Amino acid sequence: MRHHEPPTTPGPIAPHIPADLYRQLDGRPVVIIQPPAPAPTRSVGKWAVPLALVLAGTAGVIGLVAAAVAVFDYAARTAAFIGSTTGPLGLGLSLKLFGSKNK
C-alpha cells in the first residue's frame, strides 16, 4: 500500500502529531502554529478575455459607423457634383422629360 503525505494545510483540523513525538512531550503543552492559507490570485484570463471581446466589439461598431458616414459623404458629394455639372440645362431637360403629359 502506498504511503501518502498529509496535506500541508488540512483545514480546520489540527495537523497530525506523530506518536513518538507525542511520547517525547511527556504531558507538556503543545502549541501548533498553522500559517494562514495563501490569498487566491486572479488569473489574467479572467479579465483579459472579456476585455478583448469588448474591445473587438467596440472596434467593429466604430468601423460600421465610419463606413456609413463615408457612404453618406460619398453620396452627398456625388449628388452635388451631378447637380453642379448639369446646371440650368439639366433642370430644363428634366422638366421637359418628366413634365405632365396632359396638355
Stockholm file with secondary structure:
# STOCKHOLM 1.0

chainA/1-103         MRHHEPPTTPGPIAPHIPADLYRQLDGRPVVIIQPPAPAPTRSVGKWAVPLALVLAGTAGVIGLVAAAVAVFDYAARTAAFIGSTTGPLGLGLSLKLFGSKNK
#=GR chainA/1-103 SS CCCCCCCSCCSSSCCCCCHHHHHHHTTCCCCCCCCCCCCCCCCTHHHHHHHHHHHHHHHHHHHHHHHHHHHHHHHHHHHHHHHHHHHHHHHHHHHHHHSCSCC
#=GC SS_cons         CCCCCCCSCCSSSCCCCCHHHHHHHTTCCCCCCCCCCCCCCCCTHHHHHHHHHHHHHHHHHHHHHHHHHHHHHHHHHHHHHHHHHHHHHHHHHHHHHHSCSCC
//
